Amino acid sequence: MTDRPYRLSARFVATVREPGRYGDGRGSGGLSLLVKRTARGHLAKSWAQRIQVDGRARNLGLGVWPHVSLAEARQKCALNLVARGRDELAAGRKRAVPTFAQAAEVVIAIHATGWKHGSSSEEDWRLTLRNYAMPKLAPRPVNRISTADVMDILLPIWNAKRVTARKVRQRIGAVMRWAVAQGYREDNPAGDAIGAALPKQGVRTRHFTALPYGKVAGAIAAVRGSGAPALTILAFEFLVLTACRSAEVRGARWEEMDLETREWRIPAVRMKTNREHRVPLSTRALAVLGEAKGLDDGSGWVFPSTTSQPHSRAALSKMVRQLGIQAVPHGFRSSFRDWAAECTEVPREVCELALAHVNTNSIEAAYRRTDLFERRRALMEQWAVFLDERGSEGAPDDG
């Protein structure tokens, strides 16, 4: 039996073989995958959406897998929710105008069709709306929400939590724009008018907190001696050694690893750039994978948590914070980049490719047909050796 994810994934849909109904998780619009055996013993998979019609639950067929993919089924669900909202409005039912909470579910379902599998976008949307917008707006019909309501939500956090405040405004605005598009109201109370009324935040660029590269080996040593779960410790070291993003490491699967060619191939669907990225594995990175293999729980994840699922987005951040390390996991990419610039003579384009950065020069990008993999392999080996040597020296504080 394939491990059941919190939300359906393309991999799960393709591999599940046990008959049953598998829901797509909270906020999916009622989508589920029905797996059953035919009279001839063949396995059949089809999509259904659970909806309420005149107060009674109904299953609406959405097609058969693989002719209808998971992404297409989700899109159909979102469109059906929108269509039903129109129908209810036209029929003049008592609660024709949806509440903010109901509208938010529809908007999240629509946006979810474009989010990458395994990303934290939905979690982030729900968290910001639940913590800031829902206490005041959840039960209100979308046509009864005013600019003053949105101001009451944003003002207390506008300068204290700048990034969060902008997210809250943008997401309330997305729900309100949907309401405008559906004919429930004529304006967006989180739009231009409130922008003019809110105090100026000013321009303050905030970078991810990072350590000087001379202190990175000390951070690795601190994590190793922390008493944290072994796979959490290995995930952190692997993140530092590969200079990859936290989500890429937490979601790493054994099928992506080629230990013979010393290569980690991250599929496009898991990359911020939406392009496949090859990561050369240094000798130490291979050793970390060897330790992780010895703790393999059969889930397919390289660094699973104690629940055999990928670590949460906050797991590594919480660990380094509790150890007093003045950095966030993403900041170790900056540490690597500073080291490469100051301690090596490796060309800039090699360093940028090691970080999977997209070349913004369209002409240069069009003519470059190589990912400079072997040159990056040498660079990552140098980085691993540097960290090992600094660790052996006790990782002094000067950077």
C-alpha positions in Angstrom: 0.0 0.0 0.0 1.4 3.4 -1.0 1.8 5.8 1.9 -1.3 8.0 2.1 -0.4 11.7 1.8 -2.3 14.5 3.6 -3.3 15.8 0.2 -3.3 13.7 -3.0 -0.2 13.8 -5.1 0.4 12.7 -8.7 2.7 10.0 -7.4 0.2 8.6 -5.0 -2.6 8.6 -7.6 -0.4 6.7 -10.1 0.8 4.1 -7.6 -2.1 3.5 -5.2 -3.6 0.0 -5.8 -5.8 -0.6 -2.7 -9.5 -0.1 -3.5 -11.2 2.8 -1.6 -12.0 6.5 -1.7 -9.2 8.9 -1.1 -10.0 12.5 -0.3 -7.8 15.4 -1.4 -7.7 17.0 2.0 -9.3 20.0 3.6 -10.2 22.8 1.3 -10.1 20.7 -1.8 -13.8 21.4 -2.8 -14.8 17.9 -2.1 -12.5 16.2 -4.5 -11.7 12.5 -4.1 -10.1 9.6 -6.0 -12.2 6.4 -6.2 -10.2 3.2 -6.7 -12.0 0.0 -7.4 -11.7 -3.4 -9.2 -13.7 -4.0 -12.3 -15.6 -7.3 -12.9 -12.6 -8.6 -14.8 -10.2 -7.7 -12.0 -8.7 -4.6 -13.5 -7.9 -1.6 -11.4 -10.0 1.5 -12.3 -9.5 5.0 -10.9 -11.9 7.9 -11.3 -12.5 11.3 -9.9 -15.6 12.6 -8.0 -16.6 15.8 -6.2 -18.9 15.7 -3.2 -21.3 18.6 -3.3 -24.6 19.6 -1.6 -27.7 19.9 -3.8 -30.9 21.0 -2.1 -29.4 20.0 1.2 -28.4 16.5 0.1 -24.9 15.2 -0.6 -24.2 14.2 -4.2 -21.2 12.8 -5.9 -20.4 14.6 -9.2 -18.2 12.5 -11.6 -15.2 14.4 -13.0 -13.7 11.8 -15.3 -11.3 8.8 -15.3 -7.6 8.8 -14.4 -5.2 9.0 -16.3 -7.3 10.8 -19.0 -8.1 13.4 -16.3 -5.0 14.2 -14.3 -4.9 15.3 -10.6 -4.3 19.0 -11.6 -7.2 18.9 -14.1 -9.5 17.3 -11.5 -8.6 20.1 -9.0 -9.3 22.7 -11.7 -12.7 21.2 -12.5 -13.6 21.2 -8.8 -12.7 24.9 -8.5 -14.7 25.8 -11.6 -17.7 23.8 -10.3 -17.6 25.8 -7.0 -17.6 29.0 -9.0 -20.5 27.8 -11.2 -22.5 26.7 -8.2 -22.0 30.1 -6.6 -23.5 31.7 -9.7 -26.4 29.3 -9.8 -27.3 30.0 -6.2 -27.1 33.7 -6.8 -29.4 33.4 -9.8 -31.8 31.3 -7.9 -32.1 33.9 -5.2 -31.5 31.5 -2.3 -31.4 32.8 1.2 -27.6 32.7 1.5 -26.8 33.5 -2.1 -24.0 35.8 -1.1 -21.1 33.8 0.3 -19.3 34.6 3.5 -15.7 35.6 3.5 -14.8 32.2 4.8 -16.7 30.4 2.0 -15.3 32.7 -0.7 -11.8 32.2 0.6 -12.1 28.4 0.2 -13.1 28.9 -3.4 -10.2 31.3 -4.1 -7.7 28.9 -2.5 -9.1 26.0 -4.6 -8.7 28.1 -7.8 -5.1 29.2 -6.9 -4.1 25.7 -5.8 -4.3 24.5 -9.4 -1.1 26.6 -10.1 0.8 25.8 -7.0 3.6 23.3 -7.1 3.1 19.9 -5.5 4.6 19.9 -2.0 4.9 23.7 -1.7 3.7 25.5 1.4 1.6 28.0 -0.5 -1.8 26.7 0.7 -0.5 26.3 4.3 0.8 29.9 4.2 -2.5 31.3 2.8 -4.6 29.5 5.4 -2.3 30.5 8.2 -2.3 34.3 7.4 -6.0 34.4 6.8 -6.8 32.4 9.9 -4.6 34.4 12.2 -5.5 37.9 11.0 -8.5 38.0 8.6 -10.9 35.3 9.8 -11.5 36.5 13.4 -13.2 39.6 12.0 -14.3 38.6 8.5 -15.1 34.9 8.4 -18.9 35.1 9.0 -19.5 38.2 7.0 -21.0 38.2 3.5 -18.5 39.4 1.0 -20.7 42.3 0.0 -20.8 43.6 3.7 -17.0 44.0 4.1 -15.8 47.6 4.1 -12.4 49.3 3.8 -12.7 50.2 7.5 -12.9 46.5 8.3 -9.7 45.8 6.4 -8.0 48.8 8.0 -8.8 47.4 11.4 -7.0 44.2 10.5 -4.0 45.8 8.9 -3.1 48.8 11.0 -1.9 46.9 14.1 0.6 44.9 12.1 1.3 47.2 9.2 4.7 48.4 10.5 5.3 45.7 13.2 5.0 42.8 10.8 5.5 44.3 7.4 5.8 41.2 5.3 2.9 39.5 7.0 0.8 42.6 6.7 1.4 42.8 2.9 0.5 39.1 2.6 -2.7 39.6 4.5 -3.7 42.5 2.4 -2.9 40.7 -0.8 -4.9 37.6 0.2 -7.9 39.6 1.4 -7.7 41.5 -1.9 -7.7 38.2 -3.9 -10.9 37.1 -2.2 -12.5 40.5 -2.8 -11.5 40.6 -6.5 -13.1 37.2 -6.9 -16.3 38.6 -5.3 -16.2 41.5 -7.7 -15.7 39.2 -10.7 -18.7 37.1 -9.5 -20.9 40.2 -9.2 -21.3 40.1 -5.4 -19.8 43.6 -5.0 -18.4 46.4 -7.1 -15.2 47.4 -5.3 -12.1 45.8 -3.6 -11.9 47.2 0.0 -8.2 46.0 0.1 -7.3 47.9 -3.1 -6.1 51.4 -4.0 -8.2 53.3 -1.5 -6.8 51.5 1.5 -3.3 51.8 0.0 -3.6 55.6 0.2 -4.9 55.5 3.7 -2.3 53.1 5.3 0.9 54.7 6.6 4.0 54.5 4.4 6.1 51.5 5.3 9.2 52.8 3.5 11.7 50.6 1.8 13.5 48.2 4.0 15.1 45.2 2.4 15.4 42.3 4.7 17.8 39.5 3.8 17.8 36.0 5.3 19.9 35.9 8.4 23.2 34.2 7.5 26.4 33.3 9.3 29.9 34.3 8.1 31.3 31.4 6.2 34.0 30.9 8.8 31.3 30.0 11.4 29.4 27.5 9.3 31.5 24.5 10.4 30.8 25.4 14.0 27.1 25.5 13.3 27.3 21.9 11.8 29.2 20.8 14.9 26.6 22.3 17.2 23.8 20.6 15.4 25.6 17.2 15.4 25.9 17.5 19.2 22.4 18.8 19.8 20.6 15.5 20.5 18.1 16.3 17.7 16.7 13.3 15.7 19.5 11.8 13.6 17.7 12.4 10.3 17.0 16.0 11.2 20.7 16.5 11.9 21.6 14.8 8.6 19.1 16.9 6.7 20.7 20.1 8.0 24.2 19.1 7.1 23.1 18.0 3.6 21.4 21.3 3.2 24.6 23.1 4.0 26.8 20.9 1.8 24.6 21.2 -1.3 23.7 24.9 -0.8 20.1 23.9 -1.6 16.8 25.4 -0.4 15.2 23.9 2.7 12.1 22.7 0.8 14.3 20.9 -1.8 16.2 19.0 1.0 13.1 18.2 3.1 11.3 16.8 0.1 14.2 14.8 -1.3 13.4 11.2 -2.3 15.7 8.3 -2.8 14.5 7.9 -6.4 16.1 11.3 -7.2 19.6 10.2 -6.0 22.1 8.5 -8.2 24.9 7.4 -5.9 26.9 5.8 -8.7 27.2 9.0 -10.7 27.2 11.1 -7.5 24.3 13.2 -8.6 21.0 14.4 -7.2 18.4 15.3 -9.8 15.7 17.5 -8.4 12.6 17.4 -10.7 11.2 20.7 -12.0 8.0 20.4 -10.1 10.0 20.8 -6.8 12.2 23.7 -7.9 11.4 27.4 -7.4 12.6 28.0 -11.0 10.3 25.3 -12.3 13.3 23.7 -14.0 15.1 20.4 -13.3 18.2 21.0 -11.3 21.2 18.6 -11.0 23.2 18.8 -7.8 26.7 17.3 -7.7 27.3 15.3 -4.6 30.6 15.8 -2.8 32.3 13.0 -0.9 30.9 14.2 2.4 27.4 14.6 1.0 27.6 11.0 -0.2 28.6 10.0 3.3 25.6 11.8 4.8 23.3 9.9 2.3 25.0 6.7 3.4 24.1 7.5 7.1 20.6 8.4 6.1 20.2 5.1 4.1 21.1 3.2 7.2 18.0 4.8 8.9 15.7 4.4 5.9 12.1 3.7 7.0 10.8 2.6 3.6 8.8 5.8 3.1 10.9 6.9 0.1 11.9 10.2 1.7 15.6 10.6 2.3 15.2 12.6 5.5 11.8 11.7 6.9 10.5 13.0 10.2 9.6 10.6 13.1 6.1 10.3 11.4 7.6 9.0 8.1 6.6 12.3 6.4 8.8 15.2 5.3 9.9 17.5 8.0 7.7 20.6 8.4 8.9 24.0 7.0 9.7 25.1 10.6 11.6 22.0 11.8 15.1 23.0 10.7 14.6 26.7 11.6 13.4 25.8 15.0 16.4 23.5 15.6 19.0 26.1 14.7 17.1 28.9 16.6 17.0 26.7 19.8 20.8 26.1 19.5 21.4 29.9 19.4 22.7 29.8 15.8 22.2 33.3 14.4 21.0 32.2 11.0 18.1 30.6 9.2 18.4 27.5 7.0 18.1 29.5 3.8 20.9 31.8 5.0 23.5 29.1 4.6 23.2 29.6 0.8 24.4 33.1 1.4 27.3 31.8 3.5 28.3 29.4 0.6 28.0 32.2 -2.0 30.2 34.6 0.1 32.8 31.8 0.5 32.8 31.1 -3.2 33.3 34.7 -4.0 36.1 35.4 -1.5 37.9 32.1 -1.2 37.9 30.7 -4.7 38.5 31.9 -8.2 35.5 30.1 -9.6 33.6 32.2 -12.2 30.4 33.9 -11.1 28.2 31.9 -13.5 29.4 28.6 -11.9 28.5 29.9 -8.4 25.1 31.1 -9.5 24.3 27.8 -11.2 25.3 26.0 -8.0 22.5 27.9 -6.3 20.1 27.2 -9.2 19.7 30.9 -9.9 18.1 31.8 -13.2 20.2 33.8 -15.6 18.3 37.1 -16.1 20.3 38.0 -19.2 18.0 36.5 -21.8 20.6 36.6 -24.6 23.3 35.0 -22.5 20.8 32.3 -21.3 19.7 31.5 -24.8 23.3 30.7 -25.9 24.4 28.8 -22.8 23.5 25.2 -23.4 25.4 23.7 -20.4 24.8 23.6 -16.7 28.6 23.5 -16.0 28.0 20.4 -14.0 31.6 19.2 -13.7 32.9 22.6 -12.7 30.2 22.8 -10.1 31.2 19.3 -8.9 34.7 20.6 -8.2 33.3 23.7 -6.4 31.0 21.7 -4.1 33.9 19.3 -3.2 36.0 22.4 -2.3 33.2 23.6 -0.1 32.9 20.3 1.7 36.7 20.2 2.2 36.7 23.7 3.6 34.0 22.9 6.1 35.8 19.7 7.2 39.1 21.6 7.7 37.4 24.3 9.7 35.6 21.7 11.8 38.9 20.0 12.5 40.4 23.3 13.6 37.5 23.9 15.9 35.8 26.4 13.6 37.3 29.7 15.0 34.9 32.7 14.9 36.8 34.9 12.5 35.2 34.8 9.1 
